[in-house]
Structure formats: structure tokens, C-alpha cells
Amino acid sequence: MSFFPIWQENKLFTTVLSLVCLALFVFLGVKTYSSVQATRHLDKPVPVEHTIVIEGLGKANMSPDIAVMTFGISSTAKSVSDAQKQNTALMNTLIAKIKDVGIVDADLQTKDYSAYEKTEWNAQTQKSESAGWIVSQSLDVKIRDVQKVSTIVEIGGQNGSTSISGPVFTIDDQTAYEATARQKALADARQKADSIAQSLGLKIDHVVSYNEYNESTGGPMPYLSAKDVGGGIAAPAPMIQSGTQELRLHSTVTYLLSN
């Protein structure tokens, strides 16, 4: 027994059912064709002749809020053990003095520890002979209050430092400065694009692509020797100026043109 009536039993019902099936078949065919066409054009690139590529530049002046200083201590003694003891005592004193002005352990880092024997040529014996051992190490100090740089430089000079380098001024978080520079760069690019499009008798339709890069423009890093800061003798703290740094952000924008 058939679920649907046959042609002879109900001609009207079978005719309507056939038309519905035909309409559904046509609908599915059209949808399939549209999907195939959309897929073909999905990744189709915008013709180069319809676009322009413009670079915009945005600047922002940044005020450094972190300074990094490096203090080196070198000690000489007849034995490596004695040189190490002297060097360790001096460095521990320096670290303690720096901590006294608010620098925490996390912002102190020991680096470049070395110990080697110094030799000198003896013309009489025609041999290289020991002239003692040299032990040296450096300490990186991250200063989060740049107003303390002068004080810490003074501490280094008064507590055994044989070399001092820095300060290197940086910005802890550049996000806000980058946002400001980006807005300026995009405005600069759009102004140039509008001018070119107007000259061509066209207009900007929309943005096709965008990329950017940050041009670093760090300032010079001064170098100080022990004599510049007193060589262990009490001396006035030098005047340290952090100044400003310029952030330069380049934005490259591709625009689609239209009539």
C-alpha cells in the first residue's frame, strides 16, 4: 500500500506535490550556484589599479619614567680568594647603600662576574710572572623614580665603583604614547589619500589593508668613570636630565578608490 495516492486516485494532490518538489529543486540549485560563485570571489584580491598605498607618520613625546645604571667594581689581590673577598665586600656595601634609597631586590641584577690572573713579562727571567688576581663584577640598577638617579650615581662613586655607565632612560609602558602617535599617523595618511583621490577625480571607498611599525629614537647613553663621580671621595651629585624621547610611528594604509 503506497503512502501517497497515485495519479489515478488523486490527480490534484499529485500535481501539487510534483510542483512543490520541482520548486524546491530549483531553489536548491540556485542557492548552490550562488554559494559556489561567492566562494570563487571570496579571496579574490582587489585589483591593484583600484587602490593607493599611503604612509602616514605620527609622533609623540615621551617622558622617561625608568633609568638603568650599571656599576662596576674591580679588585686586585695576590690570590684569587683575597681578590674575591675584597670585591664581595665592596659590592655588598654598594648594594646595601642603594637599597637604603628605596631600590628593591627585583630591580638589582648582578652581571659580568669575572676572575683572572694578571701576568707581567719579566725581562730578566724571560718568563711571564703573576702580578696578582683581578676580580670584577657589575651591577645593573633599575631606577623607577628618575629623580633618584643623581643620588644613586653619587652613592656609586662613594662606595667603591671603578666604572659607572648610564643612565639609559626608558618608558615602562608606551601604550598611551603609541595610541596618540597612531591617531596622528592615521590622520596624516587619510589627509594624503583624500588629496590624491581628489586630484584624480575619485574618492576613498574604504580601507583594504593596514600595517605599522614603531621607529625607535632613543637618546645617547652617557658614560661615567670613577673620577667623574669622585673616585670614592665625597662629591656633589651630578645633575642628571632625563629629557624626553620621541616616538615615531609609521602607518601604511591601502585605500580602495571609487568614482
Beta strands, then each sheet from edge to edge (+ up, - down):
strand 1: 51-62
strand 2: 66-77
strand 3: 108-122
strand 4: 127-143
strand 5: 163-170
strand 6: 203-215
strand 7: 223-225
strand 8: 245-258
sheet 1: 1+ 8- 6+
sheet 2: 3+ 4- 2+ 5- 7+
end
